[in-house]
């Protein structure tokens, strides 16, 4: 229930603490999972003090239990172990401090951890965080490589030495973090996000040497998986050795079996690239030489043809044919013209022979009336005393008709 308070009617600190304790006392016993970060077993003391931490979030809570409760698991539980605790929340009013009173402590076994990881893996896969189409290709030659690893670790040494041996000019931006324990998740997530914000970083490598399932748990944390999935920069996972398979391997853009393998996959080998360039250069030269040889042979073959060796021969041969065709055409046309001339002469002779002028040349005359020039063809067409015009071969004259 809400409290009616104001600046004029405040509650004393003791009353507030008492009320909070009352609310917490009404809570029942709960099961809590976490990682033991601090453990205090004072000789002769009947109470054991420990701190339970959520490795995925920077949150801790104090836990107390009777000695006999902790003694039941003292041989298998120590600092850094994951446990499940049955406890009841308690409020210590004088100090305003919340703690858990444990009545039972159970270590989380490897089988349970693997089962939970498998369940988390299926859940994240269902969201599509492991889908192949989400994975980004690595650059051929990264100018600056981000490296997240333990301080002065073998993983850091393996990556740096192998990468610089393969490509001496490669540069690294290293972030040293805790790679196991309660602070590993938050530090690794922070380092990855920080490197991802640097525009000059081309690829990020998260590297760690081998270890037990518990040691590699930070790299299967959901918070880290989601942080890597949201990166714009390609991420390479190089955790443990070949059999190790944390969830980071599935969400990363590339999985390397070891930190050394990560260096080989991220940075090209300068010697191999020199050999590849030389091989491609020789191959290009051979291709060009083969092309030129082929074209030279084709050109020589074309020049060896008769039409190319003696280009005027074809013209000369055609000239003879054309001369023969012209002579033939002339003869044919001459025959046609001679025949036409003969026919024209014959026709002209016939026309001349049948023309009126030829008739007049033979002594005939044509009589025409003076009025209209009509030709007189019969005697009854004229009248006595009528004057007519007579046309002869050499002119004309007037005649008169007698009875």
ABEGO torsion letter per residue (X at the ends): XBBBBBAABBBBAAAAAAAAAAAAAABBBBBBBBBBABBBBBBGBABBBBBBBBAABBBBBBBBBBAAAAAAAAAABBBGBBBBBBBBBBBBAAAGBBBBBBABBBBBBAAAAAAAAAAAAAAAAAAGAABAAABBBBBABBABBBBBBBBGBAAAAAAAAAAAAABAABBBBBBBBBABEAAAAAAAAAAAAAAAABAABABBBBBBBBEBAAAAAAAABAAAAAAAAABABBBBBBBEBAABBBAAAAABABBBABAAAAAAAABBBAAAAAAAAAAAAAAAAAAAAAAAAAAAAAAAAAAABAAAABAAAAAAAAAAAAAAAAAAAAAAAAAAAAAAAAAAAAAAAAAAAABAAAAAAAGBBBBBBAAAGBBBABAAABBBGBBBBBBBAAEBBBBBBBX
